[in-house]
Structure formats: C-alpha cells, structure tokens
Amino acid sequence: MTAVEWLCEQYHLKQDIEIVKQAKEIEKQQQDKFAIGFVEWIHKNDYCIAFYFKQDTTKELLEIYKKEKGL
C-alpha cells in the first residue's frame, strides 16, 4: 500500500477523485525516479560486479545508496 492509498483509506476518500489521481501519479513518478537513480548508482559505482559475486545483497546496496543520498 502506498502512502496515498493509506491516506485515502484513513479518511475514507474515493480513489477516483482528481486530486487523489494526481497524488498517486506524483507518487509513481517519485518511485520511478528513485528506482532509476538506484540502478544508475549501482552501475556508476561498479556495484553490479560486487552484486554478481554476492559480496553485497540488494538490501545492503539499497541501504548504502540511501545513506549516500541522505534518505
């Protein structure tokens, strides 16, 4: 469940109202941007080689990425 979906559920908002649709689209765009940034970061830092040899797990790489980005 996304943050927007949770909020709608808490306030019993209809999922089809325009502002909810816009919020969900913004949320999707943010998720896409984060995912793309993470993959680009892995390639830029040659973590794909480390991952291939199982030196780091995906979760560990994600935590390193988030720490570097201040997230």
C-alpha positions in Angstrom: 0.0 0.0 0.0 1.3 3.4 -0.9 1.2 6.5 1.3 -1.5 8.0 -0.9 -3.6 4.8 -0.7 -3.2 4.7 3.1 -4.2 8.3 3.5 -7.3 7.7 1.3 -8.2 4.7 3.4 -7.8 6.6 6.7 -10.1 9.4 5.5 -12.4 7.2 3.5 -11.7 9.2 0.3 -12.8 8.0 -3.0 -9.9 6.7 -5.1 -11.3 8.3 -8.3 -11.3 12.0 -7.3 -8.9 14.1 -9.3 -6.6 15.2 -6.5 -6.1 11.6 -5.4 -5.3 10.6 -9.0 -2.8 13.4 -9.2 -1.2 12.4 -5.9 -0.9 8.8 -7.0 0.7 9.8 -10.3 3.3 12.0 -8.4 4.0 9.2 -6.1 4.5 6.8 -9.0 6.9 9.3 -10.7 8.9 9.6 -7.4 9.1 5.8 -7.1 10.3 5.6 -10.8 12.9 8.3 -10.2 14.2 6.6 -7.1 14.4 3.2 -8.9 16.2 4.6 -11.9 18.6 6.6 -9.7 19.4 3.4 -7.7 20.2 1.4 -10.8 22.3 4.2 -12.3 24.2 4.5 -9.0 24.9 0.7 -9.0 26.3 0.9 -12.5 28.2 4.1 -11.9 29.9 2.6 -8.8 30.5 -0.9 -10.3 28.4 -2.4 -7.6 26.9 -4.7 -10.3 30.2 -6.6 -10.2 30.1 -6.9 -6.4 26.5 -8.0 -6.6 27.3 -10.6 -9.2 29.9 -12.1 -6.9 27.4 -11.9 -4.0 29.6 -9.6 -1.9 26.6 -7.4 -1.3 22.9 -8.1 -1.2 20.4 -5.9 -2.9 19.2 -4.7 0.5 22.7 -3.8 1.6 23.3 -1.9 -1.6 20.0 -0.1 -1.1 21.0 1.0 2.4 24.4 2.3 1.1 22.5 4.2 -1.6 20.0 5.7 0.8 22.8 6.7 3.2 24.7 8.5 0.5 21.6 10.3 -0.7 20.6 11.3 2.8 17.4 9.3 2.8 
